[in-house]
């Protein structure tokens, strides 16, 4: 079986136990979370020391892993074995695992993690056939919102739509930061079942990103002094300059896409939604896009590409590079 992570986390508790689980992909947070979920289901906490083993593939051969897998658990139903970065195993080790999966131990849960997988490999197909491969890629938009809702449901809570939009908007797809915010919100709300916008504003560490939004708002409104002030405050508060640039780039990318759709005949609000604007920002976005023509936005996008290259390779301080960008936008609209 091959599934993406949100589907797995939603259905896992209802699935029958399988002999092998592989978590593979770029999103390390989801891989670690998935391993914890599977381990918690099958490992009896009181006997953890006797029935739990964790290895790195670079430090152990597959034959030794199989020896452990075929050892009966101590006074428990399951033994749990985790092998990290299984994609680093040599071909002979992968063959050993493939052979084991033809007749796996029913008392062992083998959990593998991998940064990359080759779907053509027999190693991969044997895991997919006898167990489940969970693809852990970064979550965006609907996937991110779905993960937040699932995470809160597990704690007996729900979240207002506006609060959900704001929380996922300011966190981007930084899963670790978002998870930390959720843990704080769960504690902060205590016995209250529904998380509100005010709760998010009071608790979320990611809310510091609103100073970044202030940079975007000020420069679009041609308030250069306020934009520079907000930029410096954001950086002083610990925002990496590259993250500030990401928000600026993201805003103007959506504006260019929406402007193109509007010029092709789409209504403004529909164009904003199609461009990826969060629902709570559609009305504001529809108003501000009137300030830019498609030609303006194309010129600006070329400048953004140039700024991106300068941030990565320039000897200038990143803050100076961003201030140059703000001045360019201001002059273009003045």
N, C-alpha and C positions, 0 to 999 in steps of 0.2 A: 504494500500500500504506500502511496506517495501523497502527502497532504501538506498544505501550508500551515504555518504555526497557529494562526487564529482558529482555523478549523479543528486542529488537533486539541487546542486548549479547551474548546467548547465541547468536544465529544469524548475526550480521553476517559473521564470517569465512567462513562457508559460502555466503553469498549472492553472486550475480553482481553485478559493478559496475553502478551506476546513474548516470544523468547528474545527478541532483539529490537532496540529502538536506536535510530540514528538521527541526531540533530545536526543539520548541515546548513551553512550559509554565512553571511557577512555580519549578521546581528548577534554579537556575542552575548548581549543581555538576554535575548530570547533563548539562546542555547542554554545558558546557565539556569534560567528559570525553568525550562523544560526538563532538564536533568533533575532539578530539585523536586518538581512535581511527580515525576515517575518514581524517584527514590522514596519520596514520602509515602506513596501508595503501597509499595511492595516491601519496604524495609521496616521491620519491627524495631522500634526505637530502643527498647530495653536490651536488645541483643545485637545492636549495631556493630559493636567492636568485633563480633564473631562472624558476621555475615555481610560485611561491606568492604569492598576493595576498590581503590581508585588508582589508575596507572596513567602514565603518558606513553603513547605508542613508541616514542623515540627511545624509551628506557626499558621496554619489555617486549619479548617476542610473543607472537600469537599462541605458540604452543604452551607457554606458561599460563597465559590467560585461560586457555581451554582446560588445562589441568585444574585451575581454580573453579572454573564454571562447572566441572563435572564432580566437584566435591559437594556432598550433601550439606545443606545449611544446618546450623546448630540450633535445635529446638525451635525451629521456625519453618514457615512454608516456603520462603524465598531467600535466596542469596542474590545480592545486587553487586554487579561489577561495572565500573565506569572506566572506559578507555578514552582518553582525550587525544584529539588530532589523529584519529585512526587513518586518515588519508595519507599520513606519513609512513605507514607501514610499507615494507618492500612487497613485491609481488608474491613471494613465497608465504609471507605472513597472511596476506589477504586470501590466498588459496586455502590456508589452514582454517580460517574463519568460514569460508565458503563451504568447506567440507563439514565443519561442525554444525552448520545450520541445516544440513540435510537430516540430522537427527539430534536436535539440541536438547539440552537438559531442561526438563519441565520445572525444575526447582530453582532455576537461575534466570534472572533478568539481566541481560547484557545491554548496556547503554554505551553507544559510541558517539563521539562528536567529531566533526570534520569541518574544515574551512571551505574545502572544495570537494566536489564529487564528479566522477566521470560516469555518466549514465550508461556508457557503453561497456563498462567493466562488469565482469561476472560477479565481482565482489559486491558492487552496488546492486545489481539486479537480484542477487540472492538475498540481500537484506530486504529489498522491496517485496520480494515474493514471500518471505517467511516472517517478516515483521513489518515495521513501518519506518519510512524515511520522512522526517519532518523538516521542511524547508524553512529556514529562519532568515528571512530577508528584512531589511528596514521597513517599517510600517509607515504609511502615509494616509492622510485624510480619513476615508471611511474605515480602513483597516485599523488605524490608530484609535479612532473613536470606539470602534467595536472592542478593541482590547481593553480600553479604559472601563467601558461598561461591564465587561466580563470580570475584570479585576475587582471592581467595586461590588458587583453582585455576590462575589465569593465572600465578601465581608458584610453582606446584608444591607448594602447601601445602594442608592441610585443617585443620579446627578441631573440637575436642570440642563436643558438644551444649551442655553446661553453660557452657563458655567462650563459645560463640556467644550463648546467652541473656543472659549477663551483659554482654557487650560491647554488644549492641544495646539492652539495657535502659538502661544508664547513659548511652549516647550519645543516646538519643531518636532523632530523625530528623535530627540535625545531621550532614549528609553530609560536610562538610569535616573536622569533628573526627573522625568515624569513619574517614575515609580516612587521616588523619594517624596515627591509632592503628594501622591496618592496616600502614602503611608501617614504623612502628617495630617492630611485632610480627614482620614478615617479616625485618627486619635482626637483631632480638634472637634469634630462633630459629635463625638461620644455616642450618646443614645439617639441623636437625630438621624433619621433614615435618609434624608435627601440633602445633597450638597448643593449649595447655592453659589451664585456669582460672588456674593460678599465673602463666603468662606474661602473661595479661591483667591480673592484679592488679599485676604488676611493672612493666608498661610503659604501660598505657592512661592517657592524660592525663584521660580522662573519669571515671576512678575517683574523682576528687575528689567526684563526685556521691554517693558513699556517705555523705558527711556529710549530704547532703540526705535520704537514706534513713533516717539516724539520727534526723533531725527527725521524720519520719513515724512511725518505730517508737516513739520516746519518747512522743509525744503520744497514740498509740493505747494505750500501756501506762500512761497517766496519770502519766508522769514529767515534769512541767512543767519542773523545773529543768534536766534533761538536754536537753529539747527546745529550750529557750531557748539553752542553751550551744551545742548543735549548730547551731542557726540562726545564731548570731553567728559561729561558726567557719566555717561555709559561706560566709557573706558576706565575712568577712575573707580567705578563700582565693580570692576572686574570683568566686564564684557570683552572678550577677545575681538580685536578689530576685524578679523575675518568674519566673525559671526555678525557684526554690525553690517558689513558689506553684504552678507548673504541676505539680510532682511531688505536692504535697499534694492539689490538685484532682483529678489523675488517679487517685490512690489511692482517694479517697472516691467518685469517679464509678464506679469498678469495684466498690466495696463496695455502693453503692446498687443497681447493676444486679444483682449477685450476690444481694443480700438479697431483691430482688423475685422472682428466679427460685427461690430457696429457699422463700420463702413460698408460691410457686405449686406447690411439690412436687418441685423438682429436688434431687438429692443435692448436698451442699456442694461437693465437688471438681468435679463437672460444671458447677455454676453458676459456679464460679471460672474455669474454662476458657472458658466461654461469655462471661464478662465481660471477657475479654482478659488475664487474669493469666498471666504467663510460666510455663512448666512448672516451672521450678526454684523458684517461689515459691508454688505452688498449696497445698501442705500448710500452710505458715505462714499464708497468707491465709485458708484455711478455718477455722483456729483463731481468728484475730483478729476475723473477721466476727461471731463469736458475741457479741462485746461490744456490738454495736450493733443496735438494732431498726430496722425500716424507718422508723418515725416519727422516731427519732433522726437517721437519715441524711437524711431530707427536710428537717428543720429545719437541719441542718448545711449542706446544699446551698444553701439560701436564703442562709445566712451567707456561703458561698463566693462566690456571685454578688455580694453586697454588697461583699466584700473585693476582688473583681476590679475593680469600679467605683472603689473607693477607691484602689487601686494606680494606676489610670490617671488619676484626676482629683483626688486629694487633695493638699493642701499638706503633709501629714505625711510624714515619711521612710518609705520602703517597709518598712524593718526594723521600725519601730514598728507599722505596720499588720499585719505578719505576727505580731508578738508578741501583738497584740490577738486575732488569730485563734487562736493557741495557747492563750491564756487562756480564750477562749470554749469551746473543745473540752474543755479540762480541767475547767472548771466544769460543763459539761453532763454529764460522766461521773462527777463526784465526788458 
